[in-house]
Amino acid sequence: MTNARDIAYDMTRRVNARGSYLNLLLRYGMDSSDLAPRDRALVVEMVYGVQRHRNRLDFMIGTFSRRPLDDIHPEVLDILRLGMYQLSQMRVPQHAAVNETVNLAKRRVGHAAASFVNAIMRSASRGPERVSWPGREDLPSYLEVIHSYPRWLVDYLLRLLGPRETERLCAAQNEIPSLTLRANTTRIDAAALLLEIESSGGRGSLSAHVAEALTDVSLPYHDLLGLIDRGCCVVQDESSILVGRAVDPSPGDVAIDACAAPGGKATHLAVLGGKDCSVIAVDINASRLEALRNSIHRMGLANIEIKKGDSTRLMEYVTTAADIVLVDAPCSGLGTLQRNPELKWRRLPDDLAELAGLQLSLLERCSANVRKGGTLVYSVCTYSREETVDVISAFLESSSDFQLQSLTPYLPSSCSDALSPEGYAQLWPHVHHMEGMFIARMVRA
């Protein structure tokens, strides 16, 4: 029978060594396993916990290891991280955390390495008081270790937000996220979807921000898959749903989603605009477009046309002058660290400027498809200044025929504090309890 800790180890190695994404590994990697629901939950908690708390775990390992972390083989280090997480963060008995970690080491890296793992795990279980944690008087080190963020990001956020808001943000993005569903309102509204979930023993709440969403949803995994397969709903964060509200398509509109896959926003636009609204979904990634195609089929949407292509050359694929163009650009994803904690360890300071260059290029190229009097919406699931305000400022400077339009009429009053005087919006995980998202709406003169 498959061992949950072996699966957790394999996934952790794929994330750390190969750059795999946890959400995709869990979605496609466990469906074929024979794990019981309780063991599935164990895998999920362990693999996400290691990524959320990696610096904290490494600090503990460094306390009890005679070798520097850099001298520990990566495979052994990941086993130790999984063990330390069970020992310090989970309700696993100490002896079980130690023994299971040592046995995992024996199976995967051999008896010599297992002896090393055994020594560290037993020392940690006997002497947790030996860990000399950084205090708040050294806030950068405290956030780096206790909240487990890379030092460059800690320093960046402290400059951007100041100490109080930075600590709140770091804490919020380490919380386990809840499940949010967007009802496919062509088939069922959110209230009826909630009743169906509750009738099968699940639970949830109507969103305080958007009428088509449920938050804090809890139901068995196979029941969730059943609802998705029937086209009743999609998994989508409230911040992403608010992007669709900011686009605000109407019947008769032609709307282009220039970076569409896997399709949460494109299918939302198709629903919001109604059957007489035409949505053209463009993306360069064929496999992600296949996911969009499947979503369209499940949801019964007939007003979305898919085109494979590079949106930095959008006019080559779509010659239509659109009423609305949405550029939901590739970004650092810093606003999604709650759901994608592995991104903390992948992003580097230079990435922000590099991504901003791509984002500006996408905006400039895609703006050519906006008709006179039409709308261009830019969104990124991040909060770095380089990828948000700076991109919009550079675009408006080079594109004098576009002007910012206030998002006040398009966003709910519950998010009014996200609006800037200029009219764009920055949603924050620690303030709005959703993913970090920047949205700007511009009109072509």
N, C-alpha and C positions, 0 to 999 in steps of 0.2 A: 504494500500500500504506500502511496505517495506520502512523504514526510513534509509537513508544513514548513519546517525550518530549512529544509533543503531548497524548497521553492523560494522562500524568502531570500536565501543566500544567492541563488542563481539570479534572481531579479536584481538584487543589490549589485552584484557583479556586472550585470549587463548595463545598469544605469551608470555606474562609476567608471567602468572600463570601456564601454562601447558607446556611451551617449544615448542610450535608449530612454524612452519616456515612460514613467511609471504608469500613467493612466492607460496607455496602450498595452503595456505588458499585462496589466491586471485584466483589461477587457478581453484580450485574446489569449492570454497565457494560462488562465485558470479554467476556462470553459471546458477544456478537454481533460481536466484533472478529475480525480475521484475524491477530492477533498470534501469533507462534511462542512456544513455552514459555519460551525464554530472554528474549524481550522482555516477556512477562507478568511474569516474575520481576523484571525491571528496573523496570517500572512500580510493582510492589508495594514494592520496596525504596525507591524514590525518594519515593513519596507518604507512606509511613509515616516515612521518615527525616526529611523536612522537618518533620513534626508533632512527632516526638520531640525534635528538636534545634533547634527554631526560634529560641530565644534565642541559642544558640551561633552559628548561621548569621547572624542579624541583627547580632551583635557583630562578626563578620568583615566583613560588608558595611559596617557603620558605620566600620570602620577604614580601608577603602579608598575610601570614597565622600566626595566633597566636599560632597554634600548630606546634611542630616540625614535619618534614616530616614522621619520623618513627612512629608518633602517628596517622597519617591519614590512614584510612582503605584503603587497596590496590585498592578496587573497586572505591572508591571515588577519590583516587589519579589518577587513569587512566582517569577518567572523567575530572578532572582538567587539566591533561596533554593535552587531546584533546581540551579542551577549550582554554588553553593558546596558543596552537599551532595556532588555528584559529585567536586568538586575535593578536598574535605577528608576525606570519609568512605568513599568508594568506590574500588575498584580500576580507576578510569577514568584513562587517560593524561591528563596535564595538557592537552596540546594538544587532545585530543578533548573534554574537559570544557569548555574555553573555546570551541572552534569550534561545538560542538553547542548550547551555550547562546546564543551570538550568533545562530546561524541560527534558533533557536526564537524569539528576540526579533524578528528580521526578519519571520518568518512571522506572528507574533501581535500585535505592537505597533508595527511599522514601523521604518524605517531610522534615524530620529533616536534613538529609544529604544535601538536595537541598538548605536549608537555609544557610548552611555553604559554599557550592559551590557558591551561589549567592553573599555572602559577599566578598569572595576572588576575584571573577571575576569582580565585580563592582569596588572594590578597584584597581585592576590592570588596568582596562579600564580608570580610572580617574587619576592614578598617575604613569605612566610608568617611569617617571623621578626618582622615589624613588628607582629604582633598581640600586644598586651600583656594577657594573660589575667589575670583576678582570681586571687589566691592563696588558700590555705586559711586564712590568717590573717584574712581577711574572709569567713567561712564563708557568710553569707547571700548575698553577691554571687557567691561561687564556685558555690554550688548553683543560683543563678538563671541563671548564664551557662553554666558548664561542664556541669551536668546539665540545664539548660534547663527550669526550672520558673518559673511566675509568682511574683513576689516575695511576694504575699500568702500563697500556699500554702507557700512556703519558711518564712516567719515562723510560720505556723500549725503546721506540722509540728515546727519547732524547739521550740515551746512544748509540744506534745503528747508528743514522743518524746525530745527532747534531740538533741545534735549527731551522735553516733555512729549512732544508729538512723535518724535522718533521712537521713543520707548513704547508708546501706545501702539504705533504702527507695527513694530517688530513683534510685540506680544500678540496682536490681532492676527498677523499672518502666520503665527505658529499654532493657532487654534485649529482643531479638526473641523473642516467645513461641513455645513449641512447640505442636503440635496435640494436643489431647486428645479422645478419642472415648469415648462411653459405649455399650457393647454393648447391643443390645435383647435381653435375656436370655430373652425369650419365643421367640426364634429361634436365638440363638447366644450362647455365653459368650465372655468376653474372650479366653481362651486360644485358642479356635478362630478367633476373629476375627483375632488376631495371626498365626496360622498362614496364614490366607488372605491377609493383607497381605504376609507374607514370601514366599509362593509366587509373588506377582506382582512381586517385586523390591523391595517396600517394607520398612520397618522400624518398630519401636516397642518399648515396654516395658510390662509389666504394672504397673499403678499400685501404689504402696506404701501407698496409703490406702484405696482402695475396690476391691472385687473385680471390679466390672463395667466398669472403665475401663482404657484404654490411654493412655499418655503418650508424648511425644517421637515421635509418629507422623510418618513421612515416606513419601509415596507420590504418584504423579502425580495431578494434579487430576481428570482424567476417571475414574480408578479410585476416588477418594474419592466423587465424585458417584454412581458405580455402586453402591457400598456403601450410601450414604444412600438412593438410589432403591429399592433392594431391601429397605429397612427393617431392615438389619442393625445400624445404629448411628446416633447423632446426634453432632454436635460439641457438647461440653459440658465446661466447666472442672470440675476436681475440687471446687472450693469450692462450685459450684452443685450438684454431685452430693451433697455432704455435707448440703446443705439437705434433700434428699429423705430422707436417712438420719435427720436430726433429726426430720422429720415422722413417719416410721415407721408408715405405714398398715398395717392388718391386714385379712385377708379379712372381709367383712361391714361394714366401715367405710364411712361416707359422708364423703368428704373434699372440701372446697372449696378450690380455688386461686383466690384472689380477684383476683390480677393475673397472669393465666395466660399471655398471649401473649408470645412466639411458641411457648411450649409445652414447653421442655426439662424443667422441673420437673413440669409436669402429666403428661406421658407417663411420667416416672420414677415418680411416685406410682402411676400405673395399673399399672405393671409390679411395683413393690414390694408393692402391696396384693393383687395377683392378680386374677383375673377376677371374683371375688365382691366386690371393693371397688369402690365407685361414686365416680368423680371428677367433680366439677362444675367446669368451667373457665370463669371469668368474666373478661372484659376489655372495655374500651370501644372498642378500636381494631379496626375491621372488617378491614383488610388484614392485620394481625398475626394475627387470629383465623383468617383464611384459611390462613396459614402453618401454624397449629396443626392445622387441619382436614386439610391435606395430610400433615402428620407422622403424625397418627392413622391415616390411610388407609395410608400406606406401612408403618407398623409393625404394622398389623393389630390395633389395640387397640379392643375393643368396649365398654369400660367407662368411657368419657369422654363426658360430655354438655357441649356448648358453649353458653354463654349470653352474649349481648352486653349489656353494661350497665356502669354506673358503680358501682364497688364502695364508694364513699362512701355509696351508697344500696343496699347489698347486699340488704337485706330486701325491697326492691321487686321483685327479680329471682329471689331464692332464699328461699323461706320455710322450707326444710328446717332442722331443728335438726341440725347436723352433728357427727360425732364429732371431726373435725379441721378447722381452718381455717388455711390458709397465707396469710399476707400478705407476699408478696415485693414490697415497696413500691418505687415510683419513687424514685430517689435521685440523689445527685451523681455516682455512678459512679467515685469516686476510686480505688476498689479495682481498677478495670479499665483504668487508664491504659496498662498494657503493651499491651493489645489495642486500646484506643481513645485514643491519645495526643492526638487533637484536643480531647478534653474538658478538657485542661489550660488551653486558651486560651479556653474558653467559660464555665467556672465562675467565679463571683464570690463574695466572702465572704458577701454577704447571701443567697446561694442556700441556704446550709446551714440557716439558721433558717427560711426560707420552706419548704423541703422538709420539715423536721422537723414543721412545722405540718400539712402534708398527710399525713405518715406517721402522726402521732398521730391525726388524724381517721379515717384508714383503719382503724387498729387499733380505735379505739373503736366505729366503726360495724360492722365485721366481727365483733367479739367477740359481738355480739348473736346471731349464728348458731351459736355454740358451745353445745352442750348442757351441762347440768350434768355435771361429771365429764369433760368433753371437753377437747380440747387446742387451743391457739392458738399458732402458730409465726410469728415475725416474722424476716424476713431482709432485708438490704440489702447491695449490693456496694460498700461503702464502709467508711471507718474514722473518719470525723469523729465527735467526741463528740456533737455536736448531733443527729445522725441515728441514733445507736446507743444508748448508755447513757442519754442524756437522754430520749429518746423512751420507752424502757421504764420509766424511773423515773416519768415523768409519767403514763404509762398505768396503772401499778400504784397510783399515788396516787389516781387517779380511779376505779379499778375494783377495789374491795376484794375482790371474789369471785374474782379471779385471783391466782395465786401462781407465781413462777418455779419451774421444775423443772430440776434439773441435767441438762446434756447429756452427762455422763460415760458413761451406758450407751449412748448413741447414736452417739458419735463414736469413731473408731479411736484406739488408744493413741498412735499416731504424731502425733496432733494434741492430745495432752493439755495441752501448753503453751499452747494457744489458750484454754483454759477459765479463767474467772475464779472467784474464791471463791463468787460468787453463783450460778454455774452457766451463764451465757451464754458464747458463744465469739466471739473475734475472730481471724480468720485473716489473716495478713500475707504479702504477696508475697515479702518479703526473708527471711522465716523459714520459711514452709511451702511456698514455691515454687508457689504458686497464686494466683488472684485474691484480693484483700482482700474478706472477707465477714464480716458480723456475723450471728449467729444467736441467738435467744432462744426458749425453749420455756416456755409457761405453761399451767397447768391451772386449769379453772374449778371452784370448790368446789361 
